[in-house]
Amino acid sequence: MEYRKSGLSLNHVQGCPLGCAYCIRHTYGLWDADTPAALMTDAEAVEKLVNHRYFIPHLTPLQIFNRATDPFLAGVRDHLFAVLEDLDRRGFTNHVLVITRAVVRDADCVRLNALENLKLTLLFTYSGIEDRRVEPYPSSVAIGSLRRATAYGSAEQPRRYRTVLYWRPLVPGLNDTDEHLQRAVTLSAAADATVFTGLFYRDQIADYYKSNGIPEPYEGTARRKIVPETLDRRVVEAFASRPAVSTPLFRKTSCAVSYAHGLPDYNGHYGIRELCDICPAAQLKLCAGAHQTPTTRTFLDAAVVLPEAADLEVLDITDRAVQVEGLPSEQPRYYLQHAFAFQVHDAGHPHHLNRHGRAEIGWEATTDD
């Protein structure tokens, strides 16, 4: 289990045969695990999840099988439904994010829509990458699954879950031609919302590219996702030029998920106003109404339950974010960020104005927040 920015991540099934060269499994030493295998029973995994110190009922966003496998693979699907249905029976109303590029069947849609309590979002990974050395599994599968999942439902039985076109990874020279962008704009009409992002290009992934003769997309690696400034601008312009055939575009996953459910962003990105310049006016109003800046006292009171926050120091609080230092990892920071629905930034990894929390590669020099 790991706490990531989009939620507390449950990964008790590991192994994936899809073979995407940029897979984050490289960084966890799981690349060679190409057959899904369960590390424990689903019931045990759910118990560990709901009893985890980071889990807050009805508040903590959750991710299921987003790090080490695809939740809709033939050997994983039953585990996914066991977890979702267990959580739903318990009455939890937490956000649950399920990310896939595999086949979602009609029968899956029926079962997903039977969930009554969870705020479920299916995020369909689509890149349009045609180089099979980089992405052997065709994007056409995700396109079909997205359209099928979104089309489900009727006036008598509305669709409860939401769908997001998860447009990633965007990589200059690989899938960023005007034709690529326009295809994604058109495809976005098949989803409740669209979010775009770039490539996690870590050292382990770069080593894999080199050893397998795959052209390296960047000269260096980075801690954060890479979306060059010009690519960000071109994506935004492509959507703005064809509003009649697209759904709202977002730069952050939680923004797209929250919009799809008609809720304010649970990551509190509203404080970083330059992120919001592409958001619908109604969503901006919703997020503005929920945006509350915590005091130092309330923030530290919330952190006191975390042993790893013993050395936490609050350096500054503005209407943009809480600036902290002394946390040993990102996980307690994300816990606090979701507890307040307000941005929490580590002073050791500063966020720069207009860069949207992305790597510095491809950006001009900018000013710190």
N, C-alpha and C positions, 0 to 999 in steps of 0.2 A: 504494500500500500504506500502511496506517495501523494503528497499534497501539491498539486500544480495550480497554475493561475486560474484555469477554468474549472477546478474542482478537486475534491478528494478522489484519487484514482485507485480503483480496485482492479488488480491484475493477477488473479489466482490461476488463470489459464495462460500459458505462454507457448509461443511457437507459431510461425507463420510461413507459408510456402510462397507468398506472392512475390517476394524478391525485389522490392523497390530499393534501388541502390542507395537512396538517401534516408533509409529507414532509421529511426531513432534507436532501434534495437542494437545498432553498432555500438552505441555509447554505453549500453548496459551489459555487454558481453553475451548477447543473446542472438547474434546474427545467424549462427549455425543451427539454432533450434528452429527447424522448418516444419516440424510436426506438432500441432497443438497438444499440450498435455496439462492436466489439472494438477496443481500442487496440493490441493485439499478439496474437500467436498464443498458444494455451493452453499450449503447450510452453514458450514463452519466459516466460510468466507464472509457471509452476510453478518454473522455474529461478531466477527472481528471488526467489520466495518462500522456497525451501529454502536459498538462499544469503544471505538477508537476515541482518544482524547480530543481529536480535532472534529469529530462529528457532532453537529448541532441539529437536532430534529427540525425538519421543515425549513431549515436555513442553508446548511452546507450544500453547495452544488456538488454533484457526484459525476464521475466518469467511469464507465464500465468497459474494460478491455481496450484501452486506448493506447497502450504503450508497447505491448508485446505480442499482439495477435489482432485479427479482425473479428469482431463479434458475430458476424454473419457467415463465417466459414462453416462448412458442414460439421466439423468436429467441435465447434464452439457455440453454435446457435442454441442448443439445449441448455447450456450453462447460462447464457445470457438471459433466456426467459425464466429460468429458475431464480436467478437473482432479482430480476425486475418484479416478478410476481410475488416473491417473498417480501420485498420492500413495500410493494403496493398493499399487500394484505395487512401489513402493520400500520397502514394509514399515513405513511410519510408523504409529505407534499413537496419534498425537495426537488429542485431541478436535477434531472438526470440527462447527461449527454452521452450519446452513443454514436461513434464515428465509424463509418464503413466505406469501403469501395467495392464490396462484394454484392452478391445477389440477394435482394430482399424480395421475397415472394408474396403473392396475394395472401396466402395463409398467414404469413408473418404480420402483415398489416392488420388482419382481423384480430390476431392475438395481442398486438401492441395496442390497438384501440380499445381493448377490453380493460386496460389498466385505468383505474378510476381516480387515483390520488396523485401519483407522481406527475410532475411537469416534465414530460419526456420530449426530447428533441433528437431527431436523427440528423446527423451531419454527413453529407455525402461528399467524400473526397473526390475532387475532379481536378485534373491538371491539364489535360489535352496534350501531354507529352507523348511524342511519337517515337522517340528513341528507345527501343526495347532494351538496350543496355542499362538505361536509367530506370525505366518503368516497364517491366515485362507484362504486367497485367493491364489490359486495355481499359481506357477511360470510358469506353462505350458501356461497360457493365454498370458503372456507377450512374451513368446517364439514365439507363433503363430503370434502375432501382429507384432513383430520385423521382422520375415521372410516375412510376407505379405507386410509390408511397404517398405522393402528394395528391394523386387522383382519387385515392381511397376516400370513402365516406359519402354521405347523402344528406338531404334535408332531414330525413327521419333519424339518421344515425350519423351526426357530424363527426368529423375527424378530431380526436382529442390531442394526439401528438402533433408536433410541428416538424417541419423539414427546413433544412438550411443547405444551400449550395456552398460547400466548403472548398473554395477555389485555391488550391495549393498543390505543390509549391510553385510559385511564379519565379522563373529563372531567366534572366536576360540571355538572349541568343538560343534559348531552348523552346520556350512556349509563350513568347511575348510579342509576336508579330501582330499587326493590326487585325489579321484574320483570326488569330487565336483569341484576341480580346473580344471581337465581335461575336464569336461563337459562344463565349461565356456569357456575354450580355443577353443573348437570345435564350440560352439555357436557363438563366436565372429566373425567367418567368415561370419555370416549373417548380419553384421553391417559395417558401414563405419569406425568406430573406437570403442575402448573400454576404459572405465574408471572404476577404482575400488576404493572403499572407505569403511570405517568402520561404526561403530554405534555411533550415537549421544546418549549417555547414561546420560541423565540429571536426576535431583532429582525426577521430576514428573513421569518420565518413570520408574525409579527404584521403586517408591512407587506402581505403577500399577503392576509391576512384583511381588512384595512381596504380595500384597493383593490378587492376583489371583493365587498364588502358582507356578509361572513360575520361573524356576531356573535363578538366576542372573548371567549374563555373566561375570561381573567384580565385584571386591570387593568395588570399589568406582565409583563415577560419575565424569564427566569431562565437561569442557566448549567446548572443541573441539572434533571432531570425533576421535574414538579410532581405530587405526590400529597398533597392536603390530609389533615390528621390524622383528621378525621371520616370521610373516605372510606376511608382505610386501615382504620380500626376496623370500619366497616360491611362491608367485603369479608371481613375475618377472621371476623366474626360470622356472615356468611352461609354460609361454608364450615363453620364449627363447628356450625351448627344442622342441617346435612344431611350428616353424615359418611358415611352409607351410600351416597350417590350421587355422591361426589366423590373425586378423587385428592388426594394431598398438595399443599398450597398453599405457595408460597415467594415471598419479596419480591425475590429476586435471581436473575437468569438462571443464573449459574453454579451456584447451589444446586440449582435444578431439574434442570439438565443432569447434574450430578454424582450427584444422587439417582437419576435414571433409569438410570444406568450402575452403580449400587451402589458409588460411589467418594466419598471426602471432597471437599469443595468446593475447587476449585483456586484460588479467590480468597481463601481463608482467612478467610471471614466469621465463623467460629466465635469469633474474638476479640471481635466486636461482639455480645455475648450477647443484647442485646435484639432483634436480628434473628431469633434462633433460637427465639423463644417459640412459633412455630407449626410447628416442624419435628418430624417423627416421632422418637420416642425412639431408634430404631435408627440413624437418620442422625446424630443428635447424638453418639451414642457413636462412630460411625465418624469424624466430624470431630474429636472430642476426641482420639482416638488419634493423629491425624495432625498435630495442632496443636503446632508447635515454634517457640518464640520465638528468632529469630536474635540473635546477638551483634553489637555494632557492628563488630567486626573482620570477621566472616564476611560481613556485609552490604556493607561497603565493598570487600572483596575481590571480591565478585560484580559490583560496579558499575564496577570499574576497567577492564573491557573496553569500556565505553561512552564515546566521546569527549565526548558531551553531559553526562556526569556529572562533568566535571572540577571543577565548583564545588559538588558535592553535599556537604551537611552533614547529619549525623544529629543531630537535636535531642533525641530521646528514644526509648526503646524500652520498651514495656510489653507485657503479654500481649494487649492489644487491637490494637496497631498500631505500626509504625515511623513516627515523625514526622520529615519531612525538609524541607529547603529547598535552593534552588540548582539545581533541575532546570528546564530551559527549557520543557518541555511535559509533558503527561501520558504520552507514549509510553514514555520510559525508566522512569517510575514503574510502569507496568503490566508492563513486562518484569521488573522486580525483584519485583513482587508475585507474579507467576506462578512465578518462579524459586524462591521460598521458600514459595509457597502461604500467604502471610501478608499481611495488610493493610499497605499503605504509603500514608500520608496526607501531602499537601502542607500545610505549615503556613499557606500563603497562602490555602488554601480549607478551613477547618476543618470537621470532621465534628461534628455536634451530637448529644448524647445523645438517643436515641429517635427521631430524625428519619430514620434509615435512609439517610443519604447523599442526601437529597432536598432540593429547593429550600425556602426558608423560607416561601414563599407557602402560606397555609392552616395554619400551625403556630403555636402559642403560643411565647412566648420560652422557649428551652431553654438548658441549660448545655453549654459546650464539653466534648468528650471530654477 
